[in-house]
């Protein structure tokens, strides 16, 4: 999982070099954080294995309340940590992971899913759209000049 997360950081930093700039030792910092998420019984952690037995994707989801000004009718399945080994794996491994996460969180009361996806991550976006997801928001960032 930490290897896939490091790979995703490298991909995203080319599109948003300040916002997604990895900190020194990011992998070493992220690994225990991921372990804490996996150990949290409130979260849903799923791993996808390729035919050769290697991990080619993972997803971590959690139920969160909707913001107070919105009322979708129940909790939201929030998916932030969601990566696959290569862009072509979104349609297979990514789809399988997300469909299973939705199934589990719906059983726990979720009424919607919110998945984080960078605007440049076209294969992931295509998979999400093919499953009926709509873009609800995007973040715009502007680095301040260093003086």
N, C-alpha and C positions, 0 to 999 in steps of 0.2 A: 504494500500500500504506500509506503513512504517513497519507494522508487517511482511509482506512477505519479504521486503528488509532485515530486521533484521535476519530473518530465513535464508536467502541466505548468509548473511555475516558469520553466524555461520557455515554453511556448507562449504563455501569456505576457511575459516581460517584453517580448519583441513588439507587442501591440500597445502596451501601456508601461513603458520602461520605468516610470517613477512609481506609479501605484502598485505595480506588480514586481518591483525590484526585490529579489530575495535578500534577506538579511544574511549576514555572515553566519554560517553554520545552520542554515534553515532546515536542512534535512535532519540533522541531529536534534534540533528543537522540535520539529514536527512529529518525529517518530513517537516520543512519549505522549504527546498530545493526542495523536491518533489512537494510541493504546488506551488512553483514558476514555475516548469516545466509544471504542469497542467494548470496554468494560462497563459502560453505563447502560443499565438495563432499560432505561427510558428511551434509548435510541435504537434505531433499526440499522444494523450493520450487515451488509451483504457483500459477498465476494463472488466474482465469476471466474471460473477456471476454463481455459482453452482446452482443446482436445488433448494437448500434450501434458496437461496437468498444471501448467503454469498459470498464475493469476494474470488475467488480462483485463480486469476491471473491478471497481468497487464503488459502493454507494453507502453513505451514512445519512440517515434521515431522522428527524425528530418532530414530534407534534408540538406546535406552538399556537398560542391564541392569535386570532386575527387582530390587527391594530384596532384600537378602540373605536375608531370612526367607521369601521367596516363591519358588516355582520353577514358572513357567508353562511351562517347556520351551524357553525361548529369549528373545531380546531383545524389548523392547516398543517399538512405534511410539508416540512421545510427540508429541501435537499440542497446542501452546499458542497460537501465533499463528494464528488461524483466524477470519476475519471475512468478512461479506458486506455488500453495500451497504444492504439493507433486509430486514426480517424475512421478507417473502414470498419472498426469494431463497434461504432455507435449503433448501427442498425441491428446488430446481433447481441453482443454482450451488454451494451448500454440499454437497449430496449428491454432485454430480459430482466436486468437489475431494476429498472424503474417500474416495470409492470409488477414485479414481486413486491417492491416497496409500497406501491399504491395499494396492492391487495392487503398487505399487513396493516398499514396505517388506517385504511378504511375500516378494518375490523376493530381498530382501536378508537374509531370515532371521527377520523379526518373527513372533511367534506371538500377539500381542495388540495392541490399540490402546487408548491412554488419551488421552481428549480433555478438555481443560479447558473447563468451561461453567458460568457463573454460574447460581445457582438461579432467578433472575428471568428468564433468557433462554429463555422458553418456546418460541418457534419453533425455536431451535437444539436445545433438549432434545427436542422432538417429533421432529425429523429424526433425531437420534441414536438415540432409542428405536425409531423406525421401521426403522432399520438393524440393530437387535438389540443395541444397547449398553445396559448396565445402569449405574445409579448405584452407584459403588463407594465414594465418600466425598464429603463436603462439608466445607468449612472454616467454622468459626464464629469471628467476630472481635468483640472488645470494645475500643473505644478507651479508653485511660486518660485520666482527667480532667486537664486542664492546670491546674497550680497557679501 
